[in-house]
């Protein structure tokens, strides 16, 4: 078997999820002072409400942007990856700060990033209150972009990761790869080609354009989720479909998943990636999932949004989707 025929995994590409989670656990084990937390945000008691904080970055999607010279979407990714975590916690995002570390400031590049952040802030309904630009040529090669979002929620509005067997699962479509798993997607996409290659499906001119499709923002779901009485929610990011387990230790039986966009078929074929590895790494067409305790409420939620009933919560401790069982 030639090197090009070998099946790529996320670990082969350079990201070992299990090692990353173990290291993260060691880091956050020292965290003190939180009054409560969810799977997606830390909460501080400020009287009748919680102040919530979450932080995230764009990751190696920045390398795609740099390779094709297009930076207008990564600010959207940065905002989306943060505010979506608060939505999964049941928290209204209110303010955002960004952090840009760069080796050599470029006014045109930074203007594009800023335009993306501003557009995303308007869509998400948050105030972009500023941030920090650090010029560190001896530390950073290129640039890195991350941010922190602050939010507020009434204590009764927070989703407490308490899905229950019998809950209905409602899924909401992603816009594509979003901003996780790009280390694997990049390695696959450039294994036998380049970002400037024609994209083999409809919708984009080049491979790079397809990979840069910005992460979808889900703040529009907060009120409908509350009205539906959601028990829990999951933002499907790093770890792919195993994120559903963040809603509680149960079995998540996905019997009618949303269709995956063509970009996933492209990545899988180009990188010879297994079905299981795809679902452990990417959102595969579903960027957000909620557990709703009442079937009628779930249907009403779908009618009010672009959601679709995709399955149910059952007794157990895994995720079943497309013939796969993910522990």
N, C-alpha and C positions, 0 to 999 in steps of 0.2 A: 504494500500500500504506500503510495507517495504521500509526502507531507500535505499536499493540497487536498488529498482525499480523506485525511483524518478528520474525525468529528471534533469540532471546537467545543470547549466548555468555557464558562465564565472564569473558572480557576486557571485554565490554560491561557486565557487572554490576559490574566494578571490580577483578577479579583477573586479571592477565596471568601465566599460569604460566611462560612462557619468561623474562619479565623477572624474575620472582621467583626462578627457579632461577639465573639469571645473578648476581643480587645476592647470593644465598646463597653461591654459589661464591666470590665476592669476599670475603665475610665469613669463611668457613671456611678460605680459603686461608692465613690467618694463624695457624691453629690448629697448635700444636706440642706435643710431649710425649706423644702417643699411641703406644702400642706396637703397636697394630693397630686396625682398625675394620671394621665391617660397613656395610651400606647403612642400618642403623637405629640403631646405637649405637657409641659410642667405647669402646675397651677399654684397660684398664691392666693390665699384668702384675703380679700380686701373689704370685708364687711358682708354685704348681701350679695356680692359677686366674686367671681374668680378673675384674677389677672392671669392670662396664659401667655407663655412664650414658646416659640419654636424657632429652630434655625436649620438652614440647609443651603446647599450650593448647587451649581449647575453640573459639576463633575466634568468628565472627559468629553462631553458634548462640545465644550469649548475648543477642543482640538479640531473638530469638524468645522466649526465656524472659522477658525483661523486658517484652515487648509483651503477653504473656498472664499475667504475674504468677505464673509457676510456675518455681521454682528447684531443685526437688528432684532433677532428673535431671542437671544440668550437672556436678555433682561426679563422677558416674559417668562422664560423657564424659571429664573431665579425667584420671581414673585410667586409663580404658581406652585412650585414645590413647597414653599413655606405656607402660603395661605390655605392650600388644600389640606395640609396637616391639621390646621386649626379647625377646618370644616369637619374633618373626621373626628375631632374631639368635641364637636358641638359648640364651638366658640366662634364668635364674630370677630374677624380680624379688623383692627382699627389703625395700626401704624406699622411702618416698615422702615428699616435702615439697611443699607447695603455696605459691603466691604469688597473693594477691588484692590487686589495686590498685583502689581505689574512691574515688569523689568524696565520698560521704556515707554513712558506716556505717549499716546498717540491721540491727538484731539479728535480726529475723524472717527476712530474706533470707539472712543469713549462717548462720543455724541450718539452713535448708534445704540450703544448699550443703554445710555440714559433715556433715549426715546422709547426703547422697549420697556424699561422699568416704569416710565410714566404712563404709557398706554395700559400696561397691566394693572397698575395701581388704580387707574380710573375704572377698569372693568371689575376689579375685585372690591372696589369701594373702600380702599384704605388710603391713608395719607402717607405719602413718601416724605419722611421728615429729614432725610439727609443720609449721611453715611461717612465712609472713610476711604480715601485712596492712599495706598502705601506703595511707594516706589522702592523696590528692593531687588536690584539687579543681581545681587550675590545670593539671593534666596530663591527667587522666582524666575523661571524661564517662560517667557510669554506672559500670561496673566491668569488669575483665578478670581472667580466671582462668587460671592456668597451673600447671604442676608439673614436678618432676624426679624420676625414678625411678632407684634404684641396684639393681644386680643382680650375681649371682655365677654363674660357669659354669666347669666344668672345661674345660681347653683343647681337649679332644677333642670337647666337646659343642657348640661354637659352629658355627653355619651360616656357611660361608665364601663365600656367593654363588657357588657352583660347580655350578649345575645343568648337566646334560650332555644332549646329544641322545639320545633314547631314554627319558629319565625320564618317568614318568607324573605328570600334574598332578592333584592332589587339591584340590578347593575346599571351603570351609566357609561356610555361610550367614551373611550379615550380619543385623542386626535392622532395617535400613532405611537411611536416609541417613547414619547415624553422625555424625561431627562434622567433616566436610569438604565443601566445595562449597556451604556454606549461603549464601554471598553470591549465588550463582546461584539456589539453591532459594528463597531469600527473595524475590528480585526476581520470579521466576516466580509464586510463590504469591500475591503481593500485586498482581500486574499488573492483575487484574480482580476483586479481592476482598480479603479480609482473613483474618487468622489465626483469627478467631472464626467464620468461615463453616463450615457443615456439611461434613464430609469426605465426598466422593462415593463412597467405597468402605467395605467393612466393616472393623471393627477399631478405629476411632477416631471420636469424636464431632465433633471440629473439625480444621481444617487445622493449626492450631498444635500440637495434640496429636500428630498424625502426624509433624511435623517434629521434635518434641522426644523421640521415641523414643530412649532412650540407646544409645550405642555398645556393642556386644557385647564382652565380655572373653574372650580366647582363651587364658588361662593353662592351662586344662585340656588343651590340646593338647601341651604340652611333652613329657611322658613318652611319649605315643603316637607323636609325631613322631620322637623319638630311637629308639624301638623299631623304627620303620619304616625307619630309616636315612636320613632326609631329607637330601638334598644342599643344599637351600636352601629358603627360605620368603619370602613377601611379605605384608606387611600392606597391604591395598588402601585407601589413604587419598587424599591430594591427588595429582592426576594420574590418578586412576581406574585403568583397566586397564593403563596404561603402567607401573605399579608392578611388573608381572611382570618387566620388563627388569632390575630390580634383582637378580634371581637369576642374572644372567650374560647375556652378549651372544649370544643365541640367538633362534630363532623360537618363540613360545609359541602353539601351535595349540589353541584352545579350541573343541572340536567339540560339547560337551554341557554348556553353562553352566547353572548353577543359575538357577531362575526369579527374576526381579526383582520385588520387592514393588510393590504398587499405587502407593505414594507416588512412584515414579519415573515411572510413566505419568502421574500427576497433574502433576508438575513439567514433564514434557516437553510435555504438551498445553497447560497453562496458559501456558508460556513459549515455545511453538513452538520447542523446542530440538531440534537435529538429533541423530540417532542417534550420530554420531561425537562430538559435543560431550558428550553424556550419558556415553559410555564413557570419555572423557578426563577427566571431572570426578568422576563418582560410582562407587561400588562395584557398582552395578547388581545387587545381590542376593548378591554374594560378597565377604565381608570379609577372607578370608585364604586363601592358596594355598600349597601345598607341592609341591616336586619330589621324587618318590620314585623311586629307581633300579630297583626291582623291582616288577613288576605284582602279584605275589602279596602283597608287603608293602603295596602301595597298597590292595588290596582288604581286607586285614586291618585297616589303618588306618581305612578306611571303616566296617567292621563294629564297630570299637571306639568310634567317634565318630559325629558327624553329617556326616561328609565324603562327598563324591561324586567319582568320577573324572570330570574335565571335559575332559581332552585330554592332550597330550603336548608334550615339548620336542623341537624339530627344528632342523636347521641353518638359519641365517638370522639376522635381526636385527630382528624386529618382533613384534607381538602380533596374532593373527587371532582375532576373536570376532564372532559374529552377523553374518557377511558383511562386517565391517569389517577394515581393516588399519591398525593404529596404530603409527606409528614412534616 
